[in-house]
Amino acid sequence: MKYSYFPGCSLKGLGRAYEESLLPVMKHLGVELQELDDWNCCGATAYMAVDEVKACVLAARNLALAEKSGLNQVMAPCAACYLVLNKAKHYFHDYPAMKATMDRALNAVGLHYSGDTPVRHPLDILLNDVGLEAIKQKVEKPLKGLKVATYYGCQIVRPYATFDDQYNPTTMDRLMEALGATLVHYPLKTKCCGGSLTGTLPEAGIRLVYILLNEAKKRGADCIATVCPLCQFNLDGYHSQLKAQYGDVLVPTVYFTQLMGLAFGLSDKELGLNRAAVPFKWRPPLPAAATPVPA
């Protein structure tokens, strides 16, 4: 299995641990990723609000590069990148004026986009292409006893629910169970983390982060597993502010790929677990001592 790979800006920066865990995990499963040559920012977050047309043109260039690669589909791990690339693809088909703008911009740099390249998320590929049975066979150190709250955030299933349910996604849940982890019922799995509000309106952003972490702690989660670099940053990086305002709500937040790597027997450093602000350490429980047989 081979896919074009669009890392986006986050996975080369603050979300570096996501890429560090994603690449060895995919390799371990026999999935080959070919990073897009000369990719650019997808146009997510603030740019989409400032100039939606230019943001879509930026995204279209990446889609055209993916199409040019000949691999016919592109994997976008970042939730924002995944959303914006899908949005640009839908706009290309649904709005003739936007399509014309994209065509003009791409023609000016010698590129073409037909609008047919599927945008895939790693969860989609893992569940529907690799398969849970194949993943189970690769598990060397089951995550037995680890209580995980799965947190999807608000972007990978809304508004484009291409591979999971918009209101109750379960792909990551099933994946964690295949790794041997114990799922914690987490009803806030698609509630927004506050996004960039932590930097623009800190009081509102920190409050949203608190709600998510407090719920995970109340339900006994050992960690939160996420799919989004911004979600991971928000849930991991503001514990001193949270403690000052709300008390201790310390819960480690990791990428789902990091938990996969641990189950496959990869080291913490190999998976970028050393980069988190809140340390996450897990080791398989020791086997129970054998009960002595009466003489």
C-alpha positions in Angstrom: 0.0 0.0 0.0 1.4 3.3 -1.0 0.0 6.8 -0.5 1.0 10.4 -1.1 1.7 12.1 2.2 0.9 15.7 3.0 2.4 16.4 6.5 1.4 20.1 6.7 3.1 22.7 8.8 2.2 21.4 12.2 3.8 18.0 11.8 7.1 19.7 10.9 6.8 22.0 13.9 4.9 21.8 17.2 3.2 18.6 16.1 6.5 17.0 15.3 5.8 14.0 17.6 2.8 13.1 15.5 5.0 12.6 12.4 7.8 10.9 14.5 5.3 8.3 15.6 3.2 8.1 12.4 6.0 7.2 10.1 7.5 4.2 12.0 4.0 2.9 12.8 3.0 3.0 9.1 6.3 1.4 8.1 5.7 -1.3 10.7 2.4 -2.1 9.0 3.8 -2.1 5.5 2.2 1.2 4.5 4.6 3.3 2.2 4.2 7.0 2.4 5.7 9.3 -0.3 5.9 12.9 1.0 4.6 15.4 -1.6 7.4 17.3 -3.2 7.4 21.1 -2.6 4.1 21.0 -0.6 2.8 24.3 0.8 0.6 25.4 3.8 -2.9 24.1 3.3 -4.4 27.5 4.1 -6.0 26.4 7.4 -7.1 28.3 10.5 -6.7 32.1 10.3 -6.0 32.2 6.6 -9.4 30.6 5.8 -11.1 33.3 7.8 -9.1 36.1 6.2 -9.3 35.1 2.5 -11.2 31.9 1.8 -10.5 32.0 -2.0 -6.7 32.2 -1.5 -6.9 29.5 1.2 -8.7 27.2 -1.2 -6.1 28.0 -4.0 -3.3 27.0 -1.6 -5.1 23.8 -0.8 -5.7 23.1 -4.5 -2.0 23.3 -5.2 -1.4 20.5 -2.8 -4.2 18.4 -4.3 -2.7 19.0 -7.8 0.7 17.9 -6.6 -0.9 14.7 -5.1 -2.6 14.1 -8.4 0.6 14.6 -10.3 2.4 12.0 -8.1 0.3 9.3 -9.7 -0.6 7.7 -6.4 -4.3 8.8 -6.7 -4.9 9.6 -3.1 -3.3 11.7 -0.4 -3.1 11.1 3.3 -3.4 14.2 5.6 -2.8 13.4 9.3 -3.5 16.9 10.7 -7.2 17.5 11.4 -7.1 21.0 10.0 -5.2 20.0 6.8 -7.6 17.1 6.4 -10.6 19.4 6.7 -9.3 22.2 4.4 -8.1 19.8 1.6 -11.5 18.2 1.7 -13.2 21.6 1.7 -11.2 22.7 -1.3 -12.1 19.5 -3.2 -15.8 20.1 -2.4 -15.7 23.7 -3.4 -14.0 22.7 -6.7 -17.0 20.5 -7.5 -19.8 22.6 -6.0 -18.9 26.2 -7.0 -18.1 27.0 -10.6 -16.6 30.4 -9.8 -14.2 28.9 -7.2 -13.2 26.1 -9.7 -12.4 28.7 -12.3 -10.2 30.6 -9.8 -8.4 27.4 -8.8 -7.9 26.5 -12.5 -6.4 29.9 -13.3 -4.0 29.8 -10.4 -2.9 26.3 -11.0 -2.4 26.9 -14.8 -0.2 29.9 -14.0 2.3 27.5 -12.3 1.9 24.6 -14.7 -0.3 22.4 -12.6 -3.7 20.8 -13.2 -6.3 19.4 -10.8 -9.2 17.2 -11.9 -10.9 17.1 -8.6 -10.8 13.3 -8.2 -8.0 12.8 -5.7 -9.4 11.3 -2.4 -8.2 12.9 0.8 -7.6 10.2 3.4 -7.1 10.4 7.2 -4.7 7.9 8.8 -7.6 6.5 10.9 -9.5 5.8 7.7 -6.5 4.0 6.1 -5.7 2.0 9.2 -9.3 0.8 9.7 -10.4 0.3 6.1 -7.2 -0.5 4.1 -4.9 -2.1 6.6 -7.6 -3.6 8.8 -7.9 -4.3 12.5 -6.9 -8.0 12.2 -3.6 -7.1 10.5 -3.0 -4.4 13.2 -3.7 -7.0 16.0 -1.1 -9.3 14.5 1.6 -6.6 14.9 0.9 -6.0 18.6 3.9 -7.1 20.7 3.1 -5.3 23.9 -0.7 -5.0 24.4 -1.8 -1.9 26.2 -3.4 -4.0 28.9 -4.7 -2.0 31.8 -4.2 1.4 30.1 -7.4 3.4 30.3 -7.7 5.7 27.3 -10.2 8.5 26.5 -10.4 8.9 22.7 -10.6 12.5 21.6 -11.3 13.3 17.9 -11.8 17.0 18.1 -14.3 18.8 15.9 -12.7 18.7 12.4 -12.1 15.2 11.1 -15.8 14.2 11.1 -17.4 17.7 10.6 -18.7 18.7 8.2 -17.2 15.9 6.0 -17.9 12.6 7.6 -16.2 10.6 4.9 -15.2 7.6 7.1 -16.9 7.9 10.5 -20.0 9.1 12.3 -20.3 12.9 12.8 -21.6 12.6 16.3 -20.2 9.4 17.7 -17.0 8.5 15.8 -15.6 5.0 16.8 -12.6 4.4 14.5 -10.1 5.3 17.2 -12.1 3.5 19.8 -11.9 0.2 17.8 -8.2 0.8 17.1 -7.4 1.3 20.9 -9.3 -1.9 21.7 -7.3 -3.8 19.0 -4.2 -2.6 20.8 -5.4 -4.1 24.1 -6.3 -0.8 25.8 -9.4 -0.2 28.0 -11.7 2.5 26.6 -13.0 5.2 28.9 -16.5 6.4 28.0 -15.8 10.0 26.9 -18.9 11.8 25.7 -16.9 15.0 24.9 -14.9 13.2 22.1 -15.9 15.7 19.4 -16.2 18.9 21.6 -13.9 21.7 20.4 -10.7 22.2 22.4 -10.9 26.0 21.8 -8.5 26.0 18.9 -6.6 29.2 18.6 -8.7 30.9 21.4 -5.9 29.9 23.9 -3.8 32.5 22.1 -6.5 35.1 21.3 -9.0 34.9 24.1 -7.2 32.9 26.8 -10.0 32.9 29.3 -12.4 31.3 26.9 -9.8 28.9 25.5 -8.5 27.7 28.8 -12.0 27.1 30.1 -12.7 24.8 27.1 -9.4 22.9 27.7 -10.3 22.5 31.4 -13.7 21.0 30.5 -12.1 18.4 28.4 -9.3 17.5 30.8 -11.5 17.5 33.8 -14.0 15.1 32.2 -11.2 12.7 31.3 -9.8 12.8 34.8 -13.3 12.3 36.4 -13.7 9.2 34.3 -10.4 7.7 35.4 -8.5 8.0 32.1 -4.7 7.4 32.2 -4.4 9.5 29.1 -6.2 11.2 26.3 -5.5 10.0 22.7 -6.0 12.5 20.0 -5.6 12.9 16.2 -5.1 16.7 16.0 -1.8 18.7 16.6 -3.7 21.8 17.9 -5.8 19.7 20.2 -2.7 18.0 21.6 -1.0 21.3 22.0 -3.9 22.9 23.9 -4.5 19.9 26.1 -0.8 19.4 26.9 0.6 22.9 27.1 -1.6 24.9 29.6 -1.5 22.9 32.8 0.2 25.6 34.9 -2.6 28.1 34.0 -5.2 25.4 34.6 -3.9 24.5 38.0 -3.8 28.2 39.0 -7.4 28.7 38.0 -9.1 25.3 38.5 -6.8 23.1 40.5 -5.0 20.0 39.4 -6.5 18.4 36.2 -3.3 16.7 35.1 -4.0 14.2 32.3 -1.3 13.3 29.6 -2.4 13.9 26.0 -0.8 11.7 23.4 -1.2 11.0 19.7 -3.0 7.8 18.9 0.0 6.8 16.8 2.2 7.0 19.8 0.1 4.4 21.6 0.2 2.3 18.5 4.0 2.5 18.5 4.1 1.4 22.1 1.9 -1.6 21.4 4.2 -2.5 18.5 7.2 -2.4 20.8 8.8 0.9 19.7 10.6 3.1 22.2 9.4 6.3 23.8 12.1 8.3 22.2 11.4 6.8 18.8 7.8 7.9 19.1 8.4 11.5 20.3 6.9 10.9 23.7 9.8 12.9 25.2 8.4 16.1 23.6 5.2 16.3 25.7 4.9 18.9 28.4 3.0 16.4 30.6 5.0 13.2 30.8 3.4 10.0 29.7 4.9 6.7 30.9 3.4 3.3 30.5 4.8 -0.1 30.9 3.0 -3.4 30.4 1.9 -4.9 33.8 4.0 -7.7 35.1 2.5 -11.2 34.8 0.6 -12.2 38.0 2.6 -14.5 40.2 1.6 -18.1 39.8 -0.6 -19.5 42.6 1.4 -22.2 44.5 0.0 -25.6 44.1 -0.9 -27.2 47.4 1.4 -30.1 48.4 
